[in-house]
Amino acid sequence: MIYNVSSPISCYHTLKDLLKDILIAVKGEEKNFTEGSLERALFLLSIPIVLEMCMEALFAIFDAYFVSLLGNEEYLATIGLTETSLFVVISLALGVSMAATAMVARRIGEGKPEEAADAAFQSILIAIAFSAIIGVGGYFYTPDLLRILGGSEELVSQGTPYARIMITFNVVLMLLFAINAIFRGAGDAAIAMRTLILANGLNIILDPCLIFGLGPFPELGFKGAAIATCTGRGVGVLYQLYHLTNGKGIITLGWKNVKVVWSTIKRLLYVTGGSAGQHLITSSSWLFMVTIVAAFGSKVLAAYTISFRVIAFTILPSWGIAMAAATLVGQNLGAGQPGRAEKTVWKASFYNMVLLAIISVIFIIFAVPVIRIFTDDPVVTRHGVLALRIVFAGYIFYAYEMVIGQSFNGAGDTYTPTFLNFIAFWIIQLPLAYVLSHYTSLESTGVFLAIAISSSILALMAIYVFRLGRWKKIQI
C-alpha cells in the first residue's frame, strides 16, 4: 500500500518552526526517531546527510582544480586511474558502512546502546583489516596497477608517488566511511556531517599549500595533493574517534568494547558482502556503458561524462532522503515497529519522487544553459542536453528505488537490492543500450533511453518485492 502523504514541510506551521528544526538538525540535538512525526524525523535526518554528501562532492571539484593548475595532463589522468584503482576500496567501504548502519540502528531501536557499541567496534576492526590488506599490496604494486589500468610509462613514472600514498593510506578513507555510518545508524547524522566538513575543508586548505609550497609549507607538487587528502581525512577520523569515546554520544566506545566478537563479525561480513556487491554491480555496469558510448566518438563520450556529473550532483538531496530512510527503518525494526518502518519508506519515497520531479523539470527546461557551462562545442552540447532530458525523465520513477533500495539495506537485507541491481543493470540495461545504439537509428540516444527504461523497471521491481514484506523478518 502506498500511503497518502503530505509534504514534510507541511508539518511546520511557521517559518520560525522550520528554521528552528533546521538548526536542531545541523546541531544533532534530536536523537529519538522511533516515535513522533515521521515527516519531522526524515527532515531532521536528511539535512545533515545532504550537507555531508555535498561537502564530499565539493572536495572532489577543488582537488581536481588545484591539481589542474600544475598544467600536466598526466596528473589529472593519474587521479582518474587512482580513483579506478580505489574501486574495490570504495566498494568495501560502502559495504562495511551499510552493515554498520543496519546493525547499529537495529540495536539502538532495541534500546541496547552497549550492544550497538560492540557492533561499532567490530565494524571498525573489519574496516582496518580490509584496508591493511589493500594498503600493503598497494604499496608494493602501485606501478603495476597503473600499467594494468592503461597508464603510459610517463604516467606511471610521474603518478606513482601520488597513487601509492592514496592506496597505502586507504585506511583513513575506509574508517571515515565506516565510522560516519555508525553515527548515522545511531541517528547522529550531524556528527557525520561535521566530520566531512572538517576533513574536506582541511583538505581544500592544505591542497594549494602543499602542492605549491605556500607560506611555511614545503612545495611537494602533485604528491602534495595526496598528502593533503590523507591528512584531512586522518584528522576527520581523529575527530570521529573523539566523539565515539568522549561519553557524550548515543554510542560510547570504552575499553570493555575493545574485544573481538566473532558472531557479530560474521553477521557484519554477511551484510557487507551484499552491500559491496551492489556497488560493484552498479559501478562495473557503468564502466561497460562508457565503452558502448565511446564507440560514437570522444564528443559523445564527453557529453555523457558531463551530463552524468551534473545528474550525480543534483540528486544528492535524494540520496540524503534515502539514507535517512535506511536509518529509520533499522531503528524502527529494532523497536518492534515494522508498520512504522514500512510507513517511513512509502513517505520517504513519495517525498523523493516529488523532489526529483521538481529537479527534473528544472533541468529538462534549462538543459542547454547547464551543459554550456562546461562546453561550447555544439555537438557535445546537443548530446549532453539529450542525455539530461532523457535520463531525468526516467529518474522521476527511480526516486522510489533510491529509497526502497537503501531501506532494504537498513533492514539488513542487502542481497535483495543486489539481485535487483544485477537484473536491471546487467540483464536489461547493458544489452538494451547496445541493441538500441548499434542496431537502430537511435545511435547514442539509445544508450540514454536504456538508462531511463532500466531505471524505471528497477523501481517497479523494488516496489513489488518491498510489498512482499520479507525484509521485516531479517535478523541481524
C-alpha positions as CSV (number, residue, x, y, z in Angstrom):
1,M,0.0,0.0,0.0
2,I,1.3,3.5,-0.9
3,Y,0.2,5.9,1.8
4,N,-1.4,9.2,1.2
5,V,1.2,11.7,2.3
6,S,1.7,15.4,2.5
7,S,4.8,17.4,2.2
8,P,7.3,17.1,5.0
9,I,7.4,20.9,5.2
10,S,3.7,21.0,5.8
11,C,4.2,19.8,9.4
12,Y,5.6,23.2,10.1
13,H,3.1,25.9,10.8
14,T,5.5,28.9,10.8
15,L,8.8,29.7,9.2
16,K,10.3,30.1,12.7
17,D,9.5,26.4,13.5
18,L,11.1,25.3,10.2
19,L,14.3,27.3,10.8
20,K,14.4,26.0,14.4
21,D,14.3,22.4,13.2
22,I,17.0,23.1,10.6
23,L,19.2,24.3,13.4
24,I,18.3,21.3,15.5
25,A,19.2,19.0,12.6
26,V,22.6,20.7,12.0
27,K,23.4,20.6,15.7
28,G,22.2,17.0,16.0
29,E,20.1,17.7,19.1
30,E,17.3,15.3,18.3
31,K,18.2,11.6,19.0
32,N,14.9,9.7,19.2
33,F,13.4,8.7,15.8
34,T,11.2,5.7,16.8
35,E,8.3,7.9,17.9
36,G,6.6,11.1,16.9
37,S,6.2,12.7,13.4
38,L,7.8,10.6,10.6
39,E,7.9,13.7,8.4
40,R,10.0,15.6,11.1
41,A,12.2,12.5,11.6
42,L,13.0,12.3,7.9
43,F,13.6,16.1,7.7
44,L,16.0,16.1,10.7
45,L,18.0,13.2,9.5
46,S,18.1,14.2,5.8
47,I,19.5,17.7,6.2
48,P,22.9,16.7,7.7
49,I,23.3,13.8,5.3
50,V,22.7,16.0,2.3
51,L,25.2,18.6,3.6
52,E,27.7,15.8,4.2
53,M,27.4,14.5,0.6
54,C,27.6,18.0,-0.8
55,M,30.8,18.5,1.0
56,E,32.3,15.4,-0.4
57,A,31.3,16.5,-3.9
58,L,32.9,19.9,-3.4
59,F,36.1,18.3,-2.2
60,A,36.4,16.3,-5.5
61,I,35.9,19.5,-7.5
62,F,38.5,21.5,-5.6
63,D,41.0,18.7,-5.5
64,A,40.9,18.3,-9.3
65,Y,41.0,22.1,-9.8
66,F,44.2,22.6,-7.7
67,V,46.0,19.7,-9.5
68,S,44.9,21.1,-12.9
69,L,46.9,24.3,-12.1
70,L,50.1,22.3,-12.3
71,G,49.4,22.1,-16.1
72,N,50.2,18.5,-16.5
73,E,47.5,16.3,-18.1
74,E,49.3,13.2,-16.8
75,Y,48.5,14.3,-13.3
76,L,44.7,14.5,-13.9
77,A,44.8,11.2,-15.7
78,T,46.6,9.7,-12.7
79,I,43.8,10.9,-10.4
80,G,41.3,9.2,-12.7
81,L,43.3,5.9,-12.7
82,T,43.8,6.1,-8.9
83,E,40.1,6.5,-8.4
84,T,39.5,3.5,-10.5
85,S,42.1,1.5,-8.6
86,L,40.3,2.5,-5.3
87,F,37.2,1.0,-6.8
88,V,37.5,-2.1,-4.6
89,V,38.3,0.1,-1.5
90,I,35.2,2.2,-2.0
91,S,33.0,-0.9,-2.6
92,L,34.3,-2.5,0.6
93,A,34.0,0.8,2.5
94,L,30.4,1.2,1.3
95,G,29.7,-2.4,2.2
96,V,31.1,-2.1,5.7
97,S,29.3,1.2,6.1
98,M,25.9,-0.2,5.2
99,A,26.4,-3.1,7.5
100,A,27.4,-0.8,10.4
101,T,24.4,1.4,9.8
102,A,22.0,-1.5,9.7
103,M,23.3,-3.3,12.8
104,V,23.8,-0.1,14.9
105,A,20.4,1.2,14.0
106,R,18.8,-2.1,14.9
107,R,20.5,-2.2,18.4
108,I,19.6,1.4,19.1
109,G,16.0,0.7,18.2
110,E,16.0,-2.2,20.6
111,G,17.3,0.1,23.3
112,K,20.6,-1.7,23.6
113,P,23.3,1.1,23.2
114,E,26.0,-1.2,24.7
115,E,25.5,-3.8,22.0
116,A,25.4,-1.1,19.4
117,A,28.9,0.0,20.7
118,D,30.1,-3.6,20.4
119,A,28.8,-3.7,16.8
120,A,30.5,-0.4,16.1
121,F,33.9,-1.7,17.3
122,Q,33.6,-4.9,15.2
123,S,32.8,-2.7,12.2
124,I,35.9,-0.7,12.8
125,L,38.0,-3.9,13.1
126,I,36.7,-5.1,9.8
127,A,37.4,-1.8,8.1
128,I,41.0,-1.8,9.4
129,A,41.6,-5.4,8.3
130,F,40.4,-4.8,4.8
131,S,42.4,-1.6,4.4
132,A,45.6,-3.2,5.8
133,I,45.5,-5.9,3.1
134,I,44.8,-3.4,0.3
135,G,47.4,-1.0,1.7
136,V,50.3,-3.4,1.9
137,G,49.5,-4.7,-1.6
138,G,49.1,-1.2,-3.0
139,Y,52.5,0.0,-1.6
140,F,54.4,-2.7,-3.4
141,Y,52.4,-3.0,-6.6
142,T,51.2,0.6,-7.4
143,P,53.2,1.0,-10.6
144,D,52.0,-2.4,-11.9
145,L,48.4,-1.4,-11.1
146,L,48.7,1.8,-13.0
147,R,50.1,-0.1,-16.0
148,I,47.3,-2.6,-15.9
149,L,44.8,0.2,-15.9
150,G,46.3,1.5,-19.2
151,G,48.7,4.2,-17.9
152,S,51.6,5.1,-20.1
153,E,55.2,4.7,-18.8
154,E,55.3,8.5,-18.4
155,L,52.2,8.5,-16.3
156,V,53.5,5.6,-14.2
157,S,56.7,7.5,-13.5
158,Q,55.1,10.8,-12.6
159,G,51.9,9.4,-10.9
160,T,53.2,6.6,-8.8
161,P,54.1,8.7,-5.7
162,Y,50.5,10.1,-5.6
163,A,48.8,6.8,-6.2
164,R,51.0,5.0,-3.7
165,I,50.1,7.4,-1.0
166,M,46.4,7.3,-1.7
167,I,46.3,3.4,-1.9
168,T,48.7,2.7,1.0
169,F,46.8,5.1,3.4
170,N,43.3,3.9,2.3
171,V,42.6,3.2,5.9
172,V,41.6,6.8,6.5
173,L,39.0,6.6,3.7
174,M,37.8,3.2,5.0
175,L,37.4,4.4,8.6
176,L,35.9,7.7,7.6
177,F,33.1,5.8,5.8
178,A,32.6,3.2,8.4
179,I,32.5,5.5,11.5
180,N,30.2,8.0,9.8
181,A,27.9,5.1,9.1
182,I,28.0,4.2,12.8
183,F,26.9,7.8,13.7
184,R,24.1,7.7,11.1
185,G,22.9,4.3,12.4
186,A,22.7,5.8,15.8
187,G,20.7,8.7,14.5
188,D,23.5,11.2,14.9
189,A,24.0,12.3,11.3
190,A,25.1,15.7,12.4
191,I,28.5,14.4,13.7
192,A,29.0,12.6,10.3
193,M,28.3,15.9,8.6
194,R,30.7,17.9,10.8
195,T,33.4,15.2,10.2
196,L,33.3,15.6,6.4
197,I,33.2,19.4,6.7
198,L,36.3,19.2,8.9
199,A,38.1,16.6,6.8
200,N,37.4,18.0,3.4
201,G,37.6,21.6,4.5
202,L,41.1,21.0,5.8
203,N,42.0,19.2,2.6
204,I,40.8,22.1,0.5
205,I,43.1,24.4,2.6
206,L,46.1,22.1,2.5
207,D,45.9,21.3,-1.2
208,P,47.3,24.6,-2.5
209,C,49.7,24.9,0.5
210,L,51.3,21.5,-0.1
211,I,51.2,21.5,-3.9
212,F,52.6,25.0,-4.4
213,G,54.5,25.5,-1.1
214,L,52.5,28.4,0.2
215,G,53.8,30.0,3.4
216,P,55.7,27.7,5.7
217,F,54.7,24.6,3.8
218,P,57.1,22.7,1.5
219,E,56.4,22.6,-2.2
220,L,55.6,18.9,-2.8
221,G,53.9,19.2,-6.2
222,F,51.5,16.5,-7.3
223,K,52.1,14.2,-4.3
224,G,51.2,17.1,-2.1
225,A,47.6,16.6,-3.2
226,A,47.6,13.1,-1.9
227,I,49.2,14.1,1.4
228,A,46.6,16.8,1.8
229,T,43.8,14.4,1.2
230,C,45.1,11.7,3.6
231,T,45.9,14.4,6.3
232,G,42.4,15.9,6.1
233,R,40.8,12.5,6.3
234,G,43.1,11.4,9.1
235,V,42.1,14.5,11.1
236,G,38.5,13.6,10.4
237,V,39.0,10.1,11.8
238,L,40.5,11.5,14.9
239,Y,37.5,13.8,15.3
240,Q,35.2,10.8,14.9
241,L,37.1,8.7,17.5
242,Y,36.9,11.6,20.0
243,H,33.1,11.7,19.7
244,L,33.0,7.9,19.9
245,T,34.9,7.8,23.2
246,N,34.0,11.0,25.0
247,G,31.0,9.5,26.7
248,K,28.6,12.2,25.4
249,G,27.0,10.5,22.4
250,I,24.4,7.8,22.0
251,I,27.2,5.3,21.4
252,T,30.3,5.4,23.6
253,L,33.3,3.1,23.0
254,G,35.3,2.1,26.1
255,W,37.9,-0.5,26.9
256,K,35.1,-3.0,27.6
257,N,34.1,-2.8,23.9
258,V,37.7,-3.5,22.7
259,K,37.3,-7.2,22.0
260,V,36.7,-9.5,19.1
261,V,33.1,-10.8,18.9
262,W,33.2,-13.4,16.1
263,S,29.5,-13.9,15.9
264,T,29.0,-10.2,15.3
265,I,31.8,-10.0,12.8
266,K,30.3,-12.9,10.9
267,R,26.9,-11.2,10.7
268,L,28.5,-7.9,9.7
269,L,30.5,-9.6,6.9
270,Y,27.4,-11.2,5.6
271,V,25.6,-7.9,5.3
272,T,28.8,-6.3,3.9
273,G,29.0,-8.8,1.1
274,G,25.6,-7.9,-0.2
275,S,26.1,-4.1,0.1
276,A,29.5,-4.2,-1.5
277,G,28.1,-6.4,-4.3
278,Q,25.5,-3.7,-5.0
279,H,28.2,-1.1,-5.6
280,L,30.4,-3.5,-7.7
281,I,27.4,-4.5,-9.9
282,T,26.3,-0.9,-10.4
283,S,29.7,0.7,-10.9
284,S,31.0,-2.1,-13.2
285,S,27.9,-1.8,-15.4
286,W,28.6,1.9,-15.8
287,L,32.2,1.1,-16.9
288,F,30.7,-1.1,-19.7
289,M,28.2,1.7,-20.6
290,V,31.2,4.0,-21.1
291,T,32.7,1.6,-23.6
292,I,29.4,1.5,-25.5
293,V,29.2,5.3,-25.6
294,A,32.9,5.6,-26.6
295,A,32.1,3.9,-29.8
296,F,30.3,7.0,-31.0
297,G,33.4,9.2,-30.6
298,S,35.0,11.5,-28.0
299,K,32.4,14.2,-28.3
300,V,29.6,11.9,-27.4
301,L,31.7,10.5,-24.6
302,A,32.4,14.0,-23.3
303,A,28.6,14.8,-23.4
304,Y,27.9,11.6,-21.4
305,T,30.6,12.4,-18.8
306,I,29.4,16.0,-18.3
307,S,25.7,15.1,-18.1
308,F,26.2,12.4,-15.6
309,R,28.4,14.5,-13.4
310,V,25.5,17.1,-13.4
311,I,23.0,14.4,-12.6
312,A,25.1,12.9,-9.8
313,F,25.5,16.3,-8.1
314,T,21.8,17.3,-8.5
315,I,20.4,14.2,-7.0
316,L,22.4,14.4,-3.8
317,P,19.4,15.6,-1.8
318,S,17.5,12.4,-3.0
319,W,20.3,10.2,-1.7
320,G,20.1,12.1,1.6
321,I,16.4,11.2,2.0
322,A,17.2,7.6,1.0
323,M,19.9,7.2,3.6
324,A,17.8,8.8,6.3
325,A,15.1,6.3,5.5
326,A,17.6,3.4,5.9
327,T,18.4,4.6,9.5
328,L,14.7,5.0,10.4
329,V,13.9,1.5,9.0
330,G,16.7,-0.1,11.1
331,Q,15.7,1.7,14.3
332,N,12.0,1.1,14.0
333,L,12.5,-2.6,13.2
334,G,14.7,-2.8,16.3
335,A,11.9,-1.1,18.3
336,G,9.5,-3.7,17.2
337,Q,7.5,-1.3,14.9
338,P,7.7,-2.8,11.4
339,G,4.5,-0.9,10.4
340,R,6.1,2.4,11.3
341,A,9.2,1.3,9.3
342,E,7.1,0.5,6.2
343,K,5.2,3.8,6.5
344,T,8.5,5.6,6.7
345,V,9.6,4.1,3.4
346,W,6.4,5.0,1.5
347,K,6.5,8.5,2.8
348,A,10.2,9.0,2.0
349,S,9.7,7.5,-1.5
350,F,6.9,9.9,-2.2
351,Y,8.8,12.9,-1.0
352,N,11.8,11.8,-3.0
353,M,9.7,11.5,-6.2
354,V,8.3,15.0,-5.7
355,L,11.8,16.4,-5.1
356,L,13.3,14.6,-8.2
357,A,10.3,15.6,-10.3
358,I,11.0,19.3,-9.4
359,I,14.7,18.9,-10.1
360,S,14.0,17.0,-13.4
361,V,11.6,19.7,-14.7
362,I,14.2,22.4,-13.9
363,F,17.0,20.6,-15.7
364,I,14.8,19.4,-18.6
365,I,13.9,23.1,-19.2
366,F,17.3,24.5,-18.6
367,A,19.4,21.6,-20.0
368,V,21.0,23.8,-22.7
369,P,22.5,26.5,-20.5
370,V,23.5,23.9,-17.9
371,I,25.6,21.9,-20.4
372,R,27.0,25.1,-21.9
373,I,28.6,25.9,-18.5
374,F,31.0,23.0,-19.3
375,T,31.4,23.2,-23.1
376,D,30.8,25.5,-26.1
377,D,31.0,22.6,-28.6
378,P,27.6,22.3,-30.4
379,V,27.9,18.5,-30.8
380,V,28.8,17.9,-27.2
381,T,26.0,20.3,-26.1
382,R,23.4,18.6,-28.3
383,H,24.2,15.1,-26.9
384,G,24.6,16.4,-23.4
385,V,21.2,18.0,-23.5
386,L,19.6,14.8,-24.8
387,A,21.2,12.8,-22.0
388,L,20.0,15.2,-19.3
389,R,16.4,15.3,-20.6
390,I,16.0,11.6,-21.2
391,V,17.7,10.3,-18.0
392,F,16.0,12.8,-15.8
393,A,12.6,11.7,-17.1
394,G,13.3,8.2,-16.0
395,Y,14.8,9.3,-12.7
396,I,11.3,10.6,-11.5
397,F,10.3,6.9,-11.2
398,Y,13.8,5.8,-10.0
399,A,13.2,8.0,-6.9
400,Y,11.2,5.1,-5.4
401,E,14.1,2.7,-5.9
402,M,16.6,5.0,-4.3
403,V,14.7,4.9,-1.0
404,I,13.5,1.3,-1.2
405,G,16.9,0.0,-2.1
406,Q,18.5,1.8,0.9
407,S,15.6,0.7,3.1
408,F,16.3,-2.9,2.3
409,N,19.9,-2.2,3.3
410,G,18.8,-0.5,6.5
411,A,16.8,-3.6,7.4
412,G,19.9,-5.7,6.9
413,D,18.6,-7.3,3.6
414,T,21.5,-6.3,1.4
415,Y,21.2,-9.2,-1.0
416,T,17.7,-8.3,-2.4
417,P,18.8,-5.0,-3.9
418,T,22.0,-6.7,-5.1
419,F,19.9,-9.2,-7.1
420,L,17.5,-6.5,-8.4
421,N,20.5,-4.3,-9.5
422,F,22.0,-7.2,-11.3
423,I,18.8,-7.8,-13.3
424,A,18.3,-4.1,-14.0
425,F,21.8,-3.2,-15.0
426,W,23.3,-6.3,-16.4
427,I,20.3,-8.2,-17.8
428,I,18.3,-5.2,-19.0
429,Q,20.3,-2.0,-19.3
430,L,23.6,-3.1,-20.9
431,P,22.0,-5.4,-23.6
432,L,19.3,-2.8,-24.3
433,A,21.8,0.0,-24.6
434,Y,23.9,-2.0,-27.0
435,V,21.0,-3.1,-29.2
436,L,19.3,0.4,-29.3
437,S,22.6,2.2,-30.1
438,H,24.0,-0.3,-32.6
439,Y,21.0,-1.9,-34.3
440,T,18.6,1.1,-34.6
441,S,18.8,4.6,-35.9
442,L,18.8,6.0,-32.4
443,E,22.6,5.5,-32.0
444,S,23.9,7.2,-28.8
445,T,20.4,8.3,-27.9
446,G,19.6,4.6,-27.4
447,V,22.1,4.5,-24.5
448,F,20.3,7.3,-22.7
449,L,16.9,5.7,-23.3
450,A,18.2,2.3,-22.0
451,I,19.2,4.0,-18.8
452,A,15.8,5.7,-18.3
453,I,14.0,2.4,-19.1
454,S,16.0,0.2,-16.9
455,S,15.9,2.6,-14.0
456,S,12.1,2.7,-14.2
457,I,11.9,-1.1,-14.4
458,L,14.2,-1.3,-11.4
459,A,11.8,0.9,-9.4
460,L,8.8,-1.3,-10.3
461,M,10.7,-4.4,-9.3
462,A,11.8,-2.8,-6.0
463,I,8.2,-1.7,-5.1
464,Y,6.9,-5.2,-5.8
465,V,9.5,-7.0,-3.7
466,F,9.3,-4.5,-0.9
467,R,5.5,-5.0,-0.7
468,L,6.1,-8.7,-0.1
469,G,7.4,-7.7,3.3
470,R,10.2,-10.3,3.7
471,W,12.6,-7.5,4.7
472,K,10.7,-7.2,8.0
473,K,11.8,-10.7,9.1
474,I,15.6,-10.2,8.6
475,Q,17.5,-10.8,11.8
476,I,20.9,-9.2,12.2
